[in-house]
Amino acid sequence: MRGLIIATTALLLAAPALAKDEAGKRPTVDPARLSATVRTLASDAFEGRAPGTPGERKTIDFLVAQFKAMGLQPGGDKGSWTQAVPLIHTRIGTGGSVSLATATGDRTPLAQGTDINLTTVRDAPRIDIASAPMVFVGYGVHAPEAGWDDFKGIDLKGKVAVFLINDPDFEAVPGEDSAGRFGGRRMTYYGRWTYKFEEAARRGAIAALIVHDTAGAGYGWSTVAASNGENFDIVRGAADQRVPLQGWIEHDLATRIFTSAGLDLAALRKQARSTAFRPVEMKGLSFSAALPVTVEHIESANVLATLPGRTRPDESVMFAAHWDAYGAGPVDAQGRTIRPGANDDALGVAGVLELARLFKAAPRTDRSLVFALWTAEERGLLGSEYYATHPVKPLATTAANLTLDILQTAGPARDVILVGAGNSTLDADLAVAATAQGRTITPETFSERGLFYRADHFSVVRKGVPSLLLMALGGASDLATGGRSAGRKWLDDYMTCYHKTCDSWSAGWDLRGAAADVALFQAMGTALARGGNWPAWSKGSEFEAVRAKTAAERR
């Protein structure tokens, strides 16, 4: 395996003639280089690239070597190639207890992983909650720009907040208050579980529980339970603490729990779609948890490189992917334990490296270019979140973030899947680049799954930076060979390997389509970095006001 790394590194560090586009006008993305990079990063030698493992050190050393050989400049802390990211790793231990009690004193134990799935990201050896009252807060949304407030001033301090998943209009029918207020079935950030846990923390809740339903979440209970009580977070200050205990309740159990409190969950779900909804005290019910917690501190790192701008160096365009995967897991039927993350997201990393190589070979741009490879995406977008709260380049003058996370490997496509259609003017920039390739735009098929909020670009989106994500999970591509049905087959086949040992490199991949997708960002990045255009959020976007706060810095 060491021979593979050396051979692949030699290939990538060599200086052959750059691949040309069809017109021969400029260097373009090389599918062979994409494949070689993925083959290395997804090899057993990298151990699945989990943060805090020997595989992380090998990964960072490899990535830094690539940037150095290209002649880029360090973009990390104090002139280095990395940005330190302090992480906390927690796991709920065995031997604890979780239960619900009624007003009559009857106590029902809840089984971790079956009835409920709980985690914590607090740096504490135990979680002890004794007979905390429970409050149903509907969808738990506070959205002033949409005229929506589920909380109505309720005090959640010391209480357990119980949420529905997704947005208030996810199941709305015409005539209901929420209908169309949050984009219909397309999920907004208010629908994400991360938002709900954050809102519970902001309001002082002692715990936050989400009622699981497969349609609203976009995945089944097995996905929720897969954490097995384990969680990660960045190390936070006292003013930015998360809720002490967070998790999900299995849907059928939740229905019975509500019934035991004299409440009808189905009826409350409908009431929660009204602006008149008010939180409901689950009278007579209390929640208790006594759980041991193991806590580990990990020092991980983002990898950052830059090409300084010629005339506007304080303004930047960012290209990004995540280097981490899931490391080792359970033994599969073939005896494999390493989850190599070949497509998710070694291929995205390969794309960012190709962009760095191509921009270094091209005339210097006016704006600076940042090439970011994040840690701990699979643990909750943590590396990118740390950068967003500790930016090396000012986010107010970051014109755009362009993120690669899972690309299709079945050859050229007639279209490009647009995740988060309608969010910003970057949609139009993508359309221009796609048209130049003879391709069309297809909006994502599964907008209710909230893919736009589930990749690393979202960390800077929350700080107001307009961003675009290319992610093949958004829908079936219209492949040049086989059309949409072939694209659907590719996607279905890939999903059987998502986050598993079989997400591995294959010599049979046809990366011409992936290369074309990366080339879209090459074209968009060139236009953005050579001009003074500032992409903007669409009117009414939940991120428009955030960006507006720093408008004076972009004059």
N, C-alpha and C positions, 0 to 999 in steps of 0.2 A: 504493500500500500504506500509506503514511503516513496517507492519508485514512481507511482502514479502521481503523487503530489509534485515531485521534482520535474517529471516530464511535462505535466500540465503547466506548472509555473514557467518552465522554460518556453513553452509555446506562447503563453500570454505575455511574457516579458520580452520576447523577441520582437523585432521591428520589421515584419514583412510589409509588403505594399498594402495599403489600406483598401478594404473592399469599397467598390464604387456603386452608386445607384445606377439605375438603368440608363440614365442619360450620361453617366460618367462624369457628372459635374462636381460631386463632392463625396467624401468618404461617408459610408453609411454603416449600419449595424451589421455585424458579421454573425450569422447563425452558428458557425463553427466555434467561434469564441464563446458565445453564450453556452453552448453545450459543454465545452471544456471546463469552464468555470463551475457549472453545476455539477459535473462529474466529480470534480475535486471536493467541493463543499459538501456534497451529499454522500461522500465515501465514508466507510466505517471509521477511518482514521480521525474524522471530526466528531464522532460519537454523538451525532444528532444535535450538535451545536446548542446545548442547553446553557443558559447563564449560570455562572458560578462553577462550571465543571472544567476539566482539562480541555474539553472540546472548544470552550470559549477562547482560551488562550491561543490555540492553533488557528481558530477562525480569525481572530483579530490580527495575529501575525501575518497571515496570508493576505488579508485585505489591505493592511498597511503597506505590505511589500508591493502590491499592485499599484496603489496610488503613488508611492515613491518612484517606481520605475517609469510611470507615465510622466513624471515631472510636475505633479501637482504640488500645492503647498499644504502644510498641516492646517486643519480648521478647528482643532479642538482646544482644550484647556491650555493656556499659557504656552501657545506655540507648539503643542503636541498634536498627535494624530487622533487622540481619543478624548472623550469627555467622560469622566468618572460618573457612574450612576449607582448610588447606594440603594440597595434593595433590602426589603424585609420579606422573609419566607416563613409562612406559618402553616401549621397543620393542627386541626382539631384531633386530640388524642382519644384513645379508647378509655373506657371505664367511667365516662361521664353520663349525664342524664339530661333529657329534654322532655318536658311534659306540659300539658294544658290542664287546668283545673276549672271546674264549674263552681257556681255559687253554692252548690250543695256540698262541695268538698270532693266530689268525684274527680280523680286524677287520671288522665290518659297519657301514657308514655308515647313518645314519638321516636321512631327509628330513623337514625341518620342514613341517608341514601335511599330509603324506601318511602317514608312519610314526609320527610323534610330533608333539605340539604343545606347545611350551615357552614359558613367560613367566617374568619375574622382577619383583619389586616392590622390589628392593634398589637403593639409591642408589649404584651402582657402574658404571663404564664397561665392565667386562668380567666375564664369568663364566668361570672356568677350573677345571675339575674333571678330574683326571687319574687314570684307572684306579680309580675308587671301587668298592668291593664293593657288591653288591646283596642286599637282604633282602626277602623276601615276608612281609608282616605281616597277611595276610588282609584283613579289613574295617577293620583299624586302629582298633578301638573300645576305649576304656577307660571303662566305665560301672559304677562301683561299686554304684549303686542297682539295677542289673540283674544284679549278680554276674557281670560280664563283663570280661575283660582279654585282649586279643589280644597284648599285648606281653610279658608274663611277665618283665619286668625286663631285656629285651635292651637293649644299648647301641647306639644308632644313630648316634653321633657319627662324622662323616666317611663315612657310608654313604648309599646310595640306598634309600629305603623305597618298596616297590611295594605298592599297595593295590588292593582290589576296591571298586567303587562300591556305594552303598546300604548297608542295614543287614544284620546277620548273618541275620535271619529273612526277608529279602526273597524268597528262593527256598526257604525251609525247608519241609519236609513234616512232618506229625504224627509225633511220636516223637523228632525231632531236638532237641538241647539248645536251639537258638535259637528254636524254633517259638513264636510268640506273645510272645517276651520283649521285643520292640521294637515291638509293635503290628501284627504281621503285615505285609502289603504296604504299609501306610501308613508313609511315610518319617518317621524322626525326624531330629534334627539330626546324629546320629552317621552318618547315611547321606550327608550332603551333602559335596561335594568340598571346600568351605571348611573343614569340620571336619578333614578328613584332612590337608590342608596345614598347618593350625594345629597338629595333633598332631605332625606330623613336625618342625615348628619347635621345639615344646616339648621334643622328645626329641633335638634336636641333629643331625638328619639334614642332609646336604649337599644333597640333592635329594629330591623326592617325585614319584612317577609313579603315576597311576591307570590301571588297565586299563579301557578304554572298553567298555561294552556298551550298546546302545540301550535295552533294557528297563530296566536298572538306573538309567541316567542319566536316562531320560525324553526323550532327544533323540539324534539321530544324530551321526555323526562330523563332518558338515559344520558343525554348530553349534559343536562343540569347536574346529574348525580356523578358524572365522570370525575369531578374535581376531588371526590373522596375526602372532603374537608380541608383540602390544601388551597392556599392562596398566596399571592405575591402582591407587593406594592412598593412604591418608592418610599424612602424614609421621609416622613413629613414632620413639619414643625408643629408646635402646640396649637397654633391657630388654624391648622388645616387637617384636623383629625377626622377619620372616617367613623361611621357608626360602629359601636363595639361588636355587634353581631349582625350578620346579614345572611340572607338565604332565600330559599324557595319552599313553598308548600305544594305537595302533590294535589292536583285539581279535585279529584273525588273526595279526598280527605278534607280539603278546604270546604267543600260543599257541606259535608257533615258537621264540620266545626261551626260554620255559620248557622246551620239548623239548630245546633245545641244552644246557641245564643238567641234563638227565636228570630233568626234573620234568614232571608231568602237571597242567596248569592246571585241567582239569575236575575231577580228583580232589581237588586242593588246595582248589578252591572248595567242595566238599562238606565237606572236613575243617574249613574255616574256619567252619562252622556249629556246631562243637562247642566246649564250654567247655575241652576238653583241647587245643585248637589251640595250637601254639607257632610263633613265627616261624621261617621256613625260609631259611637261607643259600643263595643261588643260587650254589653253588660253581662256581668256574671262570669266572664272568661278571664283567666289570667295565664300568663306564660312564665315558665321557669326553665332555667338552664344552668347546669353546673358542669363545666367542661374544661378539661386540661388542654393546654395549648403548648406546642413546641414552637420556638421562635429561633430563626437563624438569620444572621445578617450577611449579605452577599455584596461584594464590590464588583459590579459589572461595568461595561463601558459601551458607549456609542463610538463609532468610527466616523470621523469627519475630515473631509478634504475640501479645498477651495481653489478656484481660479479667480484672482482679484480682477475686478472690473477696471477698464481703461479710463473712463471719464466719470463714472458714477459708482465708485467702489463701495459706498455705504448702502447702496441698494442691491438686492440680491434676488436670484431665482434659485429655488431649491429642488433637487432631484433626490428621491428617497426610496428606500426599501428596508426590510428588517432582516438581519443576519441570523437571528435565533430560530431554533426549531424546538421540538419537544424532548430531545435527548432519548434516553432509554425508557422503555415501557414494558408491558407484559409480553411474554413470549407468544409469537403468533404460530400459525399452523406449520410454517416452514422453519421454525426455531429462531426467528429473528427477534431482536429486542430493540434495535436502534430505529428510531423514527427520523429518517434522514431529511425530511422537508425539502425535497428536490425542487418541486414547483413552488412550495410554500415555505420559504420565499427565496431559495437559492437562485431561482431563475430571475426574480426581481432584482436581487443583488447583482447578478451577472449583467442585467440591463443597465443598472446604474454605473457599473464599471465601464461598460461600452460607451455610455454617454460621456463619462469623464475622458476616456481615450479620444473620442471624436472631437470634443470641444477643445481639448488640449492641442489637437492637430489643426484646428480651425483658427481663423483670425480672432484675436482677442475681443471679447464682447465689452460693451460699455458698462453693464452691470456685473457685479460679482456673481459667480456660480458656486453653489454649495452642494456637495455630494454627501448625503447623510445615510449611514447604514446603522439602523437602530438595534438596540438590545431589547429583549423582554416584551416584544409585541404579543407573543402568544400568552403572556402572563397578564395582559390587560393594557397594551399600548404604553408600557411604562417608560421605556427608553425615550420615546418621542415626547411623552408627557414631561419627563425631566428636562429635556431640551426646551420645551415650550415655557417652562417656568424658570429656566436658567439659560436663555438663548445666547449663543455666541455672536450671531448676527442679529441686529434689532428686528423684531417681528413686524414692527410698524412699517419698516421699509423693505420687508420681504414681499416682493411683488406677487409671488405665487409658489405653491408647493405642488410638485408633480410626483405622484407616488405609484410605484409598481408593486403589485401584490397578487401573484398567481396569474399566469398567462397561459393561453391554450397552446397545446403542443401538437396540433393536428394539421398544420400547414396553413397556407394563405387563406384569408377570409375576405368576403366582399364587404363586410361591415366591421364596425368597432362598437363594442357594448359600452354604453355611457351609464355609469353609476351616479345616481344623484342628479338626474336631468333637471334643469331649471334652476339650479342653485346659484350659478354665477355666470359672468360673461365668458368664462373659460370654456363653456360649452361651444360658443361660437368659434373660438380659437381652435378647438379640437375639430370642428366641422371643416374649417379651412384646411387644416393639415390632412384630414381624411380625404377630402375631395381631391387634393393634390396627388393622393395615392390611388384615386379611382374608387374609393370606398365610401360607404354611407354610414350614418349614425343610427344605431338601434338602442332605444332606451332600455334600461334593465327590466327584466321580466318580473323579478321578485322584489319590488320596491318595498313591500311590507316587511321584509327581513332586515331593513335598515343597514345594508352593507356600507353605505356612505359613512356610518358612524362606527364601523367596526375595523377600521384600518388606521395606520399610524398618522396619516395626514390629518385625521380628526383632532389630534392634540393641538396642532397649530390653528386649525379651523376654529377651535374654541377661543383662541386668542385673536380671531378676526382675519387670519390670512386666507385669501381665496385659494382653493385647492381643487385638484382633480385626481381621481383615482382610476387607474386601469386595473380591473379585476375580472377575471374570466368567470367567476362564480355568478356574475350578474345575469347571465342568460346564455342561451345557445347561439353560438356564432353561425353566420351564414357562410359555411366553408366553401371554398372554390371547388373542392371535390366532395360532392355529397350533399351540399346545401345545409339547410337548417336541421334536417333530421340527423345528419352526420355530426353537426355541432352539438345537438342534444345528446347523442350517444357518447361523444367525448366527455361532456360534462357529467353525465350520469356515471360513466366509468370512473372519472376522476374522483367523484364524491365518495365512492366506495373506499378510496385510499386516503381521503382527507384526514390529516393528522395521524396517519397510521404508518406502519413499517413499509407499506407498499408505495408510499409517495417517494419513489426512488428514480434515479436517473436511468434513461433508456437510450441505447444507441438507435432505437427505432423512432425517436422523436423527430418530427418535422418542425423545426423552429423558424421557418420562414415567416409564418404568421406572427409569432412572438417578436421576431426582429422588426417586422413592420410596425407593430405596436410601439416598440421602443423608439423607432424612428419618428413616430408621431410626436413624442416628447422632445426629440432632437429638433424637429421643426418648430414646435411651439416654444421651446426654450430659447431657440435662436432669435425668434421674433420678439419675445419678451425681454431678452437680455440686451438686444441691440437698440431698443427704443425706450421711450419714457412712459409707455402705457401702464396704467395701473388697473389690473382686473378688479371687478367690483361684484359684490353680492347682489343678487336679484332683490327687487323691491319686496319687502315683507319677510325676507329671510330672517331667521332667528339670530343670525350672525352679523347682520347689517349694522346694527347699533354698536356692536363691539368694535368693528372696524372704524366706524365713524369717530370714535373717541380719539383716535390717533391721526385723524385726517391732516392736522396741521404739520405733521412730520413728513408728509408726502407732497409738499408743495414744490 
